[in-house]
């Protein structure tokens, strides 16, 4: 695939490595541009040293000149939370498709059966989606959904209270009211490294209040869900995300997806969408 020249994509920050795993050199791509991660906490593109930041347990970089710093996650600074990086998973799909799948509650009963959803609880209750202009983010609030297994240590089913946040085109977050502390929320972020237009890798990072589950239980719970999502995302066609109106027919449950696509289009982002002509590699 060709390297993008999309200025919106180039002028953004991306998580490209885990800070705990920087003892080796890795040659990869970012937005189709060859980059080298390491040695140490540095990233280069050819002979050029790229800007780097260390945040949320990850090394971030950019190929352009971002107009702002990396967003904040308030929960990352709370000392009683468990920080759980879940590892990178590579997917042959646009990173934007991955974000949209994360926002989709309707697939819970069919893809994450008896974990995040189950029949006959298939209806997505109404919720509010909006583009928050003051912070330039997409939010979906007042989301509820029946989940048979709220966490790795709570097998009984109940309605989860959820909030979704998209602080950046290739980052999506879920805030879930904690069953053991209803006045607080667990925070789960998904950081996406767009390698090429139709190829990415992503890592869930969790800030949890759960002090009972083992690290292995937490990782296994999240990885099972994510690998189930991988099958669905990789089989969507086209691999890239259409932004044209009526390119894909939405339903009421797709309110957050509609807001997300509108936001991307307003930004003028073309990378990872069907609007940017790319030579797709053979599958």
N, C-alpha and C positions, 0 to 999 in steps of 0.2 A: 504494500500500500504506500501511497505517497504521503510525505510529511505535510501536515496541514499548515496553511498560512492564515488561518482564522484568528484575527487579533483577539477576539473575546476569549477563545480557548487558550491562546498563548499567554495572555495577561492574567493568569489565575494561578493559585497555589495548588499543588497536588502532593498528597502523601505517597511516597515511592518506596519506603523501606521502614522496617521496625528498628528502633534504636538499639534494641538488644541483639540485633543480628547484622551488625556492620563490621564484622571482622574479616570480610572477604570482599572481593571486587566482583561486581555484577554488571555485565553489559546487557542493556535492554533498550527499550524505546519509550518515549513520552510524546503522545500526540503524533506518532509516526517518526519523530526525530530521534536518532540514536543518542543515548546517554550512557554514561558509566557512573555507577553508584559505588563509592569507596575508592581507595581504601580510607577507612575512617569516616568521619561525618562530612563528606563532600560529594558533590555531583558535578560532572563535567559533560559538556556536549562538544565533541571534537577537542579543540584546544581551549575552549571557553569554560571558565569556572562559573557555574550557575549559583544564584543566590540560594541559601538554605535557611531553614528554620527548624527548630526542635519543639514539637508540641504534641500532646496527647500520645506520647510514647512512640511517635513516628518522626521520620525525617521528611521534611517538605521541601519542594523546590518549584521553580517556575522557569519557563523559557522566555518570558517577556518581562513586562514591567507592571506588576499588579497595582491597581489604584488604591488598595487597602490591604491591611494585614489580615492574617488568618483569623477567622471567626473565633468566638469564645464558647466554651461549654462550662457553665457555672459549676456543674456537678464535679468537674475534674479537679476542682480545688477543695473539695470537702474531704477532710481526713478520714472519716469513718467509712468511706466507700471502698469497695474492692475494684481494682483496675484489672480488667481481663481482656488482653488482646487475643483474638481468636485465630490468627494466622491468615495468610493470603490464599485466596482461591482464584484461579485463572478461569475466565469464561470467554467463549467465542460469541461475543455480542457487544453492542454498543454499551458503554457505561451508563448512558442515559436510560437505556432499557432496564438496567439493573436498578437504578433509582426508582423508576416507575413501578417495577415489580414490588419493591419494598413498600411503596405507598398503597398497594392494592390489598385491601382486606378481603375482597370477594373470593380470592383463591384459597383462603385459609382452610375451609372444610374439605377441599378437594385435593390440595397438594400437601398440606400438613395435617392430615386426618388424625384425629384423636390427640393432637398436640396443641395446635393453635386454633383448631376448628373441627366441627363434626356435623354430620347431618342429624337431625333436621334443622339445625341452627345455621342456615345459609344466608339469611337476609342481613344486609348491611344497613343498620339504622342510619337515619339522616345525620349529617355532621356538617361543620362549617369549614370551607376552604377559602383562603385569601392570600393575596400578595401583599405583604406588609412593606409598604413603600419606604417607611422611615428607616428600615434596616435592610431593605432589598432582599427579602427572604420569602419563601412560600411556607405557609402554616396550614395545618388541618387540625381543628380542635373539636372537642365534644364527641370524640369517636368512642364507640363502645362495640364490643364484640364478645360473644360467648366463646371462652377458651377452655377445653377440657383439662389442660395441664398448664397452669399459669407459669410455673417455674419448674426447675429440675427436682425440687423437693416438695412440691404441692400438687399431687395428682388429682385433687378434687376440682371439678369444673366450676367456673364462675364467670361473670361478665367482667372483662378487662376494660379499664378506662385509659384511653390512649390519646396521645398528641403526637402529630408528625411535624417535622421541621426540615426544610431544605435550605441550608444556609449558603450553599454553593451548588452550581450545576452538577458536580460530581461527588457530592456529599449529601447523605440523607440521615435523619435522626428519628428515633422513636423514644418518647417519654411515656412510661407506664407507671400508673399509680401502684406503689409497692403494697402487696397484700399484707405484709407484716407491719407497715408504717404508712397508713392511708393518707397522712398529711404530707408525704414526700413521694418522689418519683424516681424510679430507676431510669438511667439514660443509656441508650444504645446508639452508637454512631456507626455508619458504614462509610469507610473511606475508599474511594475508587481511584485507581491508577489507570488512566486510559492509555494503553500501549499503542493501539492503532484505532481507527474509526470503528472497526467491528471486533476488537479484541481488547480485553481489559483484565485486570485482577483487582480483587476487592478484599478488604479486611474488616470484619465487625470488631468494634472496640466497645467494651461495656464498663459502665461505672455503676456498680450494684450495691445495694444495702444488704443483700443476702449474706449472712455470716455463717450459715449452716452448711450449705452445699460445699463439696470439695471442689478444688480447681478442675479436676478431671470431669466431674459432673457438669460443671458450668460450660466447659469447652465442648463436651460431647453434645449437650443440649443444643447449643447454638450451631455447631457444625452440622448436625443432622438436619436442622431447618435450612441452613444455607445450601447444603448440597442438594436438598430437594428443590430449592429455588433454581439452582443451576440448570437442572434438567429442563425446566419450563422456559427459562430465559434463552437458553441456547437453541431452543426449537421454535422461537418466535420468528416470523418472517414479515417484513424484512428484518435483517439483523440491526439495521440502523433505525432510529426513531423518526417517524413521520411527524412533521409539524403542520402540514397543510390541513385546513379545516375539512372534516369529514373523510380524511384518509383512513381513519378507523372509527367505527361507530361507538361512541361512549354510552354508558348507562348512568343512572343516578349515582351509583356507587363509585363512579370514576371522577367525582368532583375534584379530588386532589390532583389527579392526573391532568385534568383539563387546565387547572390553574398552573401546574408545573410547565406544561407545554406552552401555554400563553406567555409565561414568564421567560422561557428560553427564547421564544420568537421575538419578544420585545427587546431582549438583549442583543439579538442579531447573531446568536450562536448558530454555526452551521456544522462544526465538527461533531461527528457521531450521529448526525441526522441525515435524512435522505436529500436534504438541500445541498449538501456538499458532494460534488462528484469525486468518487474515489474508485480506484481499480481494486475490486474485491479479490482477495486471494482465494484460490480454489479450496473448497472445504474437504 
